Amino acid sequence: MNSTSSLLLLLITTSLHASFGQNLFCYYRIINPFAYVCDLLIQNPNGYNNFTEIRGTHLPVRWNEDVTTILRATSSISINAPSIICNTFINARDLDLFGIGIERINEDSFRNCRNLRQLELGGNKIVEIEERSFSNNPLLDNLSLQGNRLTTLPANIFVNQRSLNFLSLSRNIITDLPKNIFAPLLNLQELNLDFNQFEVIHSHWFGKLSTLNFVHFRSNQIIAVDERFIDNTGVYWLGMFHNICINQIVLDLSAKRQQMRAALQICVKNYQDISGCTLGNLDERVCKLEDENEQQQIKIDNLQKAVDELLNRNCTCA
């Protein structure tokens, strides 16, 4: 055997060894006349993305194009979301990849799932999502990213999600978000940001979201709330248990929303103290928190001052 043949054999052997046990397999079933399900077993601990097929045998007179629902098998493992899933099941409406160990989402992960309505990515280890990861999923109405390791999100991640109705980012370690990140979500009704590390609720995250009714901020570290958040959204249920400046659910019980404003009085006052913002003086020259550069300069020192002031008031709501 010459040296060229030996090298070729070595490369083939190495490739086979590296890919051994790396595969995707579907068990197909029908749960109702409209749902053809793939129970997907993913064995991809090394995060390969060069798969050419998903193994498994279809039921009679059924094909890849008929699959509507993809549910991950409990023993699945992968540090990525292999693009072969959406390349194979292009008409899938529901995709569940909960808790399989995903660390990153890239622009190719769901590119060809153009009919996707529900996407479950909770319980993973996601630290990074590329900016256009969901740009080819305009029909998405339910997205869960709860229970990951996100600290923030790309500024334009939701630019094509006008159908999104429910979004969960709970149980991450998010401290702040880009300006107008939620503004494109014109049909968003419920937003869950529980169990993160927010200190301030900024109005500039939201834009004008009249459909947004339910917002969850339970168990953060919130010391201040921009009152314009109330004015610019349709929120009437605000979960604020276990924060610094407030510890309750806030309900809008009147047409003028005075009940909500009263409950947030301390939080709003703290925001005004650290930003110079008042209802009668909201231009950008005064409301420096609208300027992202100045926001970073004043945030830490002034938040600490606000915390100290609040503690001195002997507040019992913390």
C-alpha positions as a printed Julia matrix, in Angstrom:
318×3 Matrix{Float64}:
   0.0    0.0    0.0
   1.51   3.33  -1.08
   1.58   6.46   1.09
  -1.38   8.06  -0.73
  -3.59   5.02  -0.13
  -2.53   4.89   3.51
  -3.4    8.54   4.01
  -6.79   8.05   2.35
  -7.55   5.05   4.55
  -6.53   7.02   7.64
  -8.84   9.9    6.73
 -11.78   7.56   6.1
 -11.17   5.69   9.36
 -10.88   8.94  11.31
 -14.08  10.29   9.78
 -16.01   7.11  10.57
 -14.69   7.06  14.12
 -15.6   10.72  14.69
 -19.14  10.3   13.36
 -19.84   6.95  15.04
 -23.01   7.23  17.05
 -23.85  10.67  15.61
 -27.28  10.34  14.01
 -30.91  11.44  13.99
 -33.79   8.96  14.0
 -37.56   9.48  13.79
 -40.32   7.27  15.08
 -43.43   8.35  13.19
 -47.0    8.33  14.48
 -50.37  10.01  13.97
 -52.06  11.6   16.99
 -55.04  13.11  15.16
 -56.1   13.62  11.54
 -54.12  16.85  11.36
 -50.94  15.93  13.27
 -48.29  13.65  11.82
 -45.56  13.4   14.46
 -41.85  12.68  14.37
 -40.51  11.59  17.78
 -36.93  12.66  17.1
 -33.93  11.02  18.73
 -30.83  13.2   18.3
 -27.45  11.68  19.13
 -25.07  14.52  18.33
 -22.91  15.34  21.38
 -20.15  16.85  19.23
 -22.48  19.28  17.46
 -22.01  18.12  13.88
 -24.08  19.9   11.23
 -23.26  17.83   8.15
 -26.01  15.22   8.38
 -27.5   14.08   5.07
 -30.55  12.2    6.34
 -32.86  11.54   9.26
 -33.37   7.81   9.6
 -36.71   6.13  10.23
 -39.62   4.58   8.32
 -42.71   6.58   7.43
 -46.22   5.28   7.91
 -48.0    4.24   4.69
 -48.66   7.05   2.23
 -46.82   9.57   4.41
 -43.7   11.56   3.58
 -41.35  14.12   5.08
 -43.57  16.94   3.8
 -46.48  15.6    5.87
 -44.74  15.97   9.25
 -46.41  18.72  11.3
 -44.91  18.12  14.76
 -41.37  17.27  15.89
 -40.91  16.19  19.51
 -37.46  15.45  20.86
 -36.95  12.06  22.5
 -35.95  12.28  26.16
 -32.45  10.85  25.65
 -31.56  13.29  22.87
 -28.32  15.27  23.1
 -26.82  17.95  20.86
 -24.91  21.17  21.42
 -26.5   22.71  18.32
 -29.8   22.54  16.42
 -28.85  20.58  13.28
 -30.17  22.28  10.15
 -31.09  18.88   8.67
 -34.25  18.99  10.83
 -35.77  21.96   9.01
 -34.23  20.94   5.7
 -36.13  17.65   5.96
 -39.44  18.65   7.55
 -40.15  21.91   5.75
 -43.85  22.0    6.71
 -43.38  21.45  10.43
 -45.52  23.74  12.61
 -44.31  22.65  16.07
 -40.7   21.94  17.02
 -39.67  20.88  20.53
 -35.93  20.8   21.33
 -36.26  21.2   25.09
 -33.31  20.25  27.26
 -31.0   18.55  24.78
 -27.92  20.65  25.62
 -27.95  23.27  22.85
 -25.33  25.99  23.4
 -25.71  28.2   20.31
 -28.38  28.99  17.73
 -27.21  30.12  14.3
 -28.87  31.56  11.22
 -29.16  28.16   9.52
 -30.77  26.31  12.42
 -34.41  27.02  11.45
 -33.97  28.65   8.04
 -36.23  26.23   6.16
 -38.97  25.87   8.79
 -40.98  28.67   7.2
 -44.32  27.36   8.53
 -43.18  27.06  12.13
 -45.71  28.27  14.72
 -44.28  26.99  18.02
 -40.62  26.63  18.92
 -39.48  25.23  22.27
 -35.81  25.88  23.09
 -36.11  25.95  26.88
 -33.97  24.02  29.34
 -30.83  24.16  27.21
 -27.46  25.88  27.72
 -27.81  28.59  25.1
 -25.35  31.47  25.53
 -25.57  32.99  22.06
 -28.19  33.44  19.35
 -27.22  34.9   15.99
 -29.16  37.97  14.98
 -31.11  36.48  12.05
 -31.78  33.08  13.61
 -35.59  33.51  13.4
 -35.81  35.78  10.35
 -37.23  32.99   8.16
 -39.97  32.06  10.64
 -42.53  34.87  10.17
 -45.48  32.72  11.32
 -43.96  31.93  14.71
 -46.49  32.71  17.46
 -44.98  30.96  20.5
 -41.27  31.05  21.36
 -39.7   29.73  24.55
 -36.07  30.46  25.43
 -36.54  29.94  29.17
 -33.96  28.24  31.33
 -30.86  29.02  29.28
 -27.7   31.07  29.92
 -28.46  34.22  27.97
 -27.14  37.57  29.25
 -28.68  39.66  26.45
 -30.04  39.3   22.89
 -29.05  40.73  19.5
 -30.74  44.05  18.71
 -32.65  42.85  15.62
 -33.45  39.3   16.61
 -37.24  39.79  16.37
 -37.44  41.98  13.25
 -39.59  39.44  11.36
 -41.75  38.13  14.22
 -44.94  40.13  13.79
 -47.04  37.03  14.49
 -45.42  36.3   17.84
 -48.03  36.1   20.58
 -46.06  34.61  23.51
 -42.38  35.0   24.36
 -40.59  33.54  27.36
 -37.06  34.57  28.36
 -37.45  33.55  31.99
 -34.72  31.88  34.05
 -31.78  33.33  32.17
 -29.18  35.8   33.48
 -30.21  38.85  31.45
 -29.29  42.24  32.91
 -30.24  44.56  30.04
 -31.61  44.51  26.49
 -31.06  46.57  23.33
 -33.27  49.55  22.56
 -36.51  48.67  20.71
 -35.85  44.93  20.9
 -39.56  44.14  21.41
 -40.9   46.95  19.19
 -41.38  44.74  16.07
 -43.61  42.31  18.02
 -46.85  44.05  17.11
 -49.04  41.1   18.17
 -47.22  40.18  21.38
 -49.66  39.58  24.23
 -47.54  37.94  26.93
 -43.87  38.43  27.84
 -42.14  36.44  30.57
 -38.9   37.85  32.0
 -39.11  36.18  35.42
 -35.95  35.08  37.26
 -33.39  37.23  35.46
 -31.11  40.0   36.8
 -32.85  43.18  35.63
 -32.45  46.26  37.81
 -34.39  48.77  35.69
 -37.43  48.41  33.43
 -36.86  50.68  30.44
 -39.63  51.92  28.16
 -37.26  51.98  25.21
 -37.26  48.17  25.03
 -40.91  48.1   24.02
 -41.82  50.86  21.58
 -45.61  51.11  21.15
 -47.08  47.7   21.96
 -50.79  48.16  22.52
 -51.42  44.38  22.42
 -49.02  43.57  25.27
 -51.26  42.66  28.22
 -49.27  40.33  30.5
 -45.68  41.05  31.58
 -43.75  38.96  34.13
 -40.75  40.35  36.05
 -40.9   38.14  39.15
 -37.66  37.55  41.1
 -35.39  40.06  39.43
 -33.53  42.9   41.21
 -35.69  45.77  40.03
 -35.16  49.09  41.75
 -36.65  51.46  39.14
 -39.36  51.55  36.46
 -39.75  54.03  33.6
 -43.4   55.12  33.82
 -43.57  55.47  30.04
 -43.51  51.67  29.89
 -47.09  51.8   31.19
 -48.13  54.57  28.8
 -46.7   52.96  25.68
 -48.06  49.42  26.12
 -51.41  47.79  26.81
 -50.13  46.09  29.96
 -52.74  45.54  32.67
 -51.16  42.57  34.51
 -47.62  43.09  35.76
 -45.95  40.39  37.86
 -43.44  42.06  40.2
 -43.12  39.69  43.16
 -39.69  39.51  44.85
 -38.06  42.67  43.55
 -36.35  45.49  45.48
 -38.76  48.38  44.98
 -41.94  46.27  44.84
 -43.22  42.84  45.84
 -46.65  42.26  44.34
 -48.73  41.7   41.23
 -49.81  45.04  39.81
 -53.28  45.24  38.24
 -54.74  48.03  36.16
 -58.22  48.3   37.65
 -59.25  51.67  36.25
 -59.52  53.29  32.85
 -56.92  55.89  33.86
 -54.57  53.2   35.21
 -54.1   55.03  38.5
 -54.08  51.76  40.44
 -51.03  50.58  38.54
 -49.25  53.89  38.9
 -49.86  54.0   42.64
 -48.46  50.51  43.17
 -45.31  51.44  41.24
 -44.86  54.81  42.93
 -41.55  54.0   44.64
 -40.13  52.35  41.52
 -41.12  55.29  39.32
 -39.67  57.8   41.8
 -36.38  55.92  41.8
 -36.3   56.02  38.0
 -36.91  59.76  38.02
 -34.14  60.2   40.58
 -31.55  58.33  38.54
 -32.53  59.69  35.12
 -33.93  63.17  35.68
 -37.15  62.12  33.92
 -40.57  63.44  34.88
 -43.89  63.27  33.1
 -43.65  66.96  32.27
 -40.09  66.84  31.05
 -39.36  63.84  28.86
 -37.15  65.18  26.09
 -33.86  63.48  25.32
 -31.77  66.3   26.81
 -33.25  65.54  30.24
 -34.07  61.81  30.06
 -30.52  60.6   29.73
 -31.48  56.96  30.07
 -32.71  57.18  26.49
 -29.08  57.76  25.48
 -27.36  54.39  25.7
 -23.89  55.84  26.17
 -24.91  58.05  29.08
 -26.98  55.22  30.51
 -23.91  53.05  30.92
 -22.04  55.89  32.67
 -24.66  56.64  35.31
 -26.26  53.27  35.9
 -24.11  51.61  38.57
 -23.45  54.58  40.86
 -26.95  55.98  40.76
 -28.67  52.63  41.18
 -26.64  52.04  44.31
 -27.68  55.45  45.61
 -31.3   54.6   44.87
 -30.99  51.29  46.72
 -29.48  53.03  49.75
 -32.23  55.64  49.73
 -34.91  52.98  49.52
 -33.45  51.02  52.42
 -33.34  54.18  54.48
 -37.07  54.54  53.99
 -37.51  51.24  55.86
 -39.52  49.78  53.0
 -41.04  46.4   53.92
 -41.84  45.35  50.38
 -38.4   43.98  49.49
